[in-house]
Amino acid sequence: MNRRRVTTFLSERSVIRNSNPKLKTVFMPKVEVILTHPIIGLGAESDLVKVTAGYARNFLLPQRRAILPTEGNKKRLEALRKRRAEREAHELNTMTELAKSLGKMTLIIAVKTGDEGKLFGSITNGTIADELKKQFDVGLDKRKIHIEKSIKGLGEYEVEMRLHQEVRTNLKVVIKSSNPLPEPEAGPAPAGPVTEKRGKRAAAEAAPAPAVDTKPERKGKGTKAEKA
């Protein structure tokens, strides 16, 4: 079906717009199409979905992401369902193997911190996806990384990875500072308890030594006995 026929097909199913601008914002003409590729938030191949005429005409049909539900195209549904089943089975096997690998990994993320060890900003699922690609060459959609709240502190975290409807695992993430604070210097060892004996000994050792007379001895006159 060429573009002119597609436009005519969609126009016939469109709501006739009134010249009133308010009506243009109220009525959104929609058409049915059969998806030939999975579209996030819309469906997968072989699904019959309703979309706006403009979305179908400007994107889905020109990009061959969908086909019109004509009698001839409906015959392709069985082939689309088979291709979908094969794709989903392959994705399940791939995500199962990836879950085993992620469960054994430890992702270490170094970030700059302030004087009190606080992070500048926070760690999001996008940050984790980027680091997985950088450190382990694992390409993963950040929407599969589930974080209830953004990580804003240092430490170790268990992050849930929702890889598939039937496959989930946890990834260990360690947030450390790239500019850690210097460790405080160790002070002098505390003195032990002083006992009575120890106190006396310490006092004796601390007492000053008696003064020693170092003056030379005078040579005096000898005694009478020595003269005799």
C-alpha positions as CSV (number, residue, x, y, z in Angstrom):
1,M,0.0,0.0,0.0
2,N,1.5,3.3,-1.1
3,R,1.6,6.5,0.9
4,R,-1.3,8.0,-1.0
5,R,-3.6,5.1,-0.3
6,V,-2.5,5.1,3.4
7,T,-3.3,8.7,3.7
8,T,-6.8,8.1,2.1
9,F,-7.4,5.2,4.4
10,L,-6.6,7.2,7.5
11,S,-8.5,10.2,6.4
12,E,-11.7,8.2,5.9
13,R,-11.5,7.1,9.6
14,S,-10.6,10.5,10.9
15,V,-13.1,12.7,12.7
16,I,-14.1,15.7,10.6
17,R,-12.6,18.7,12.4
18,N,-14.6,21.8,13.0
19,S,-13.2,25.3,12.4
20,N,-13.6,25.9,16.2
21,P,-10.0,25.6,17.7
22,K,-11.5,24.1,20.9
23,L,-12.8,21.1,19.0
24,K,-9.4,20.5,17.5
25,T,-8.0,19.8,20.9
26,V,-10.8,17.6,22.0
27,F,-11.2,15.2,19.1
28,M,-8.2,13.0,18.5
29,P,-8.9,10.6,15.6
30,K,-7.5,7.1,16.2
31,V,-7.0,4.2,13.9
32,E,-6.2,0.5,14.4
33,V,-2.9,-1.0,13.2
34,I,-1.1,-4.3,13.6
35,L,2.4,-3.9,15.1
36,T,5.2,-5.7,13.3
37,H,7.9,-4.8,15.9
38,P,7.8,-4.3,19.7
39,I,7.1,-0.7,20.7
40,I,7.7,0.2,24.3
41,G,4.5,1.3,26.0
42,L,2.4,0.2,23.1
43,G,2.7,-3.5,22.4
44,A,4.6,-6.2,20.6
45,E,4.4,-7.7,17.1
46,S,1.0,-9.2,16.1
47,D,-0.8,-6.9,18.6
48,L,-3.8,-4.9,17.2
49,V,-3.6,-1.5,18.8
50,K,-5.2,1.9,18.5
51,V,-3.1,4.9,17.8
52,T,-3.6,8.5,16.6
53,A,-3.8,8.8,12.9
54,G,-0.8,11.2,12.8
55,Y,1.4,8.8,14.8
56,A,0.5,5.9,12.4
57,R,0.9,8.0,9.3
58,N,4.1,9.8,10.2
59,F,6.0,7.1,12.1
60,L,4.6,3.6,12.4
61,L,3.7,3.0,8.8
62,P,6.7,4.7,7.1
63,Q,9.1,3.0,9.5
64,R,7.4,-0.3,8.9
65,R,6.7,-0.7,12.6
66,A,3.1,-1.5,11.8
67,I,0.7,-2.5,9.1
68,L,-2.9,-1.7,8.4
69,P,-5.5,-4.4,9.4
70,T,-6.5,-5.2,5.9
71,E,-7.6,-8.7,4.9
72,G,-4.3,-9.4,3.2
73,N,-2.3,-8.2,6.2
74,K,-4.3,-10.2,8.7
75,K,-2.9,-13.4,7.0
76,R,0.5,-12.3,8.3
77,L,-0.6,-12.6,11.9
78,E,0.5,-16.2,12.3
79,A,4.0,-15.4,11.0
80,L,4.2,-12.4,13.4
81,R,3.1,-14.5,16.4
82,K,5.7,-17.1,15.6
83,R,8.5,-14.5,15.3
84,R,7.4,-13.0,18.6
85,A,7.5,-16.3,20.4
86,E,11.0,-16.9,19.1
87,R,12.2,-13.4,20.1
88,E,10.7,-13.7,23.6
89,A,12.3,-17.1,24.2
90,H,15.7,-15.7,23.2
91,E,15.2,-12.7,25.5
92,L,14.3,-14.9,28.4
93,N,17.4,-17.1,27.9
94,T,19.7,-14.0,27.5
95,M,18.3,-12.3,30.6
96,T,18.6,-15.5,32.7
97,E,22.3,-15.8,31.9
98,L,22.8,-12.1,32.5
99,A,21.1,-12.3,35.9
100,K,23.6,-15.0,37.0
101,S,26.5,-12.8,36.0
102,L,25.1,-9.7,37.7
103,G,24.4,-11.6,40.9
104,K,28.2,-12.2,41.2
105,M,29.3,-8.7,40.4
106,T,30.3,-5.9,42.7
107,L,30.0,-2.5,41.0
108,I,32.2,0.1,42.7
109,I,31.4,3.7,41.9
110,A,33.8,6.5,43.1
111,V,32.3,9.9,43.6
112,K,33.5,13.2,44.9
113,T,32.4,14.1,48.4
114,G,32.3,17.2,50.6
115,D,34.2,17.8,53.9
116,E,31.7,15.6,55.8
117,G,31.7,12.8,53.3
118,K,28.5,13.9,51.6
119,L,27.9,13.3,47.9
120,F,27.6,16.1,45.4
121,G,24.3,15.0,43.8
122,S,23.1,11.4,43.9
123,I,23.5,8.0,42.2
124,T,20.6,7.2,39.8
125,N,19.7,4.2,37.7
126,G,21.3,6.0,34.8
127,T,24.6,6.3,36.7
128,I,24.6,2.6,37.4
129,A,23.8,1.7,33.7
130,D,26.7,3.9,32.6
131,E,29.1,2.3,35.0
132,L,28.0,-1.2,34.1
133,K,28.8,-0.4,30.5
134,K,32.1,1.3,31.4
135,Q,33.4,-1.3,33.9
136,F,31.9,-4.6,32.6
137,D,30.8,-3.8,29.0
138,V,27.2,-4.7,30.0
139,G,24.6,-2.7,28.0
140,L,21.4,-2.5,30.0
141,D,18.4,-0.3,29.7
142,K,18.3,2.0,32.8
143,R,14.6,1.3,33.2
144,K,15.5,-2.3,34.2
145,I,17.4,-0.9,37.2
146,H,15.0,-0.3,40.0
147,I,15.9,2.2,42.7
148,E,13.1,3.4,45.0
149,K,15.1,6.5,46.0
150,S,18.3,8.0,44.6
151,I,21.4,7.0,46.5
152,K,22.8,10.0,48.3
153,G,25.3,8.4,50.7
154,L,28.5,6.3,50.8
155,G,28.2,2.6,51.5
156,E,27.1,-0.7,50.1
157,Y,23.7,-1.2,48.5
158,E,21.7,-4.0,47.0
159,V,20.0,-2.8,43.8
160,E,17.2,-4.7,42.2
161,M,17.5,-5.5,38.5
162,R,14.3,-6.2,36.8
163,L,15.6,-7.8,33.6
164,H,12.5,-9.6,32.5
165,Q,9.0,-10.3,33.6
166,E,10.2,-13.6,34.9
167,V,13.8,-12.7,35.7
168,R,15.0,-10.5,38.6
169,T,18.3,-10.3,40.5
170,N,20.2,-8.0,42.9
171,L,23.4,-6.2,42.0
172,K,25.9,-5.2,44.8
173,V,26.8,-1.5,44.4
174,V,29.5,0.1,46.5
175,I,29.7,3.9,46.7
176,K,33.1,5.2,47.8
177,S,34.7,8.6,47.9
178,S,37.3,9.5,45.4
179,N,38.7,12.1,47.8
180,P,38.5,10.4,51.2
181,L,39.0,12.5,54.4
182,P,42.4,12.1,56.1
183,E,42.4,9.8,59.0
184,P,43.0,11.4,62.4
185,E,46.5,11.0,63.9
186,A,46.9,8.5,66.7
187,G,47.4,10.1,70.1
188,P,49.7,8.8,72.9
189,A,48.7,5.6,74.5
190,P,46.7,6.0,77.7
191,A,48.5,5.4,81.0
192,G,47.5,2.3,82.9
193,P,46.0,2.3,86.4
194,V,48.4,3.3,89.1
195,T,48.7,0.9,92.0
196,E,50.2,1.5,95.4
197,K,53.5,-0.2,94.7
198,R,53.7,1.2,91.2
199,G,53.0,4.6,92.6
200,K,55.8,4.4,95.2
201,R,58.2,3.1,92.5
202,A,57.3,5.9,90.1
203,A,57.7,8.5,92.9
204,A,61.1,7.1,93.8
205,E,62.2,7.2,90.1
206,A,60.9,10.7,89.8
207,A,62.6,12.0,93.0
208,P,65.9,13.9,92.3
209,A,69.1,12.1,93.0
210,P,71.1,13.3,96.1
211,A,73.8,15.9,95.4
212,V,77.3,14.6,95.3
213,D,80.2,16.8,96.7
214,T,82.7,17.0,93.9
215,K,85.0,19.5,95.7
216,P,88.7,18.3,95.8
217,E,89.9,17.2,99.3
218,R,92.2,19.8,100.9
219,K,95.7,18.8,101.9
220,G,96.0,19.8,105.6
221,K,98.7,19.4,108.1
222,G,99.4,15.9,109.3
223,T,98.8,14.8,112.8
224,K,101.4,14.7,115.5
225,A,101.5,10.9,115.2
226,E,102.3,11.1,111.5
227,K,105.1,13.6,112.2
228,A,106.6,11.4,114.7
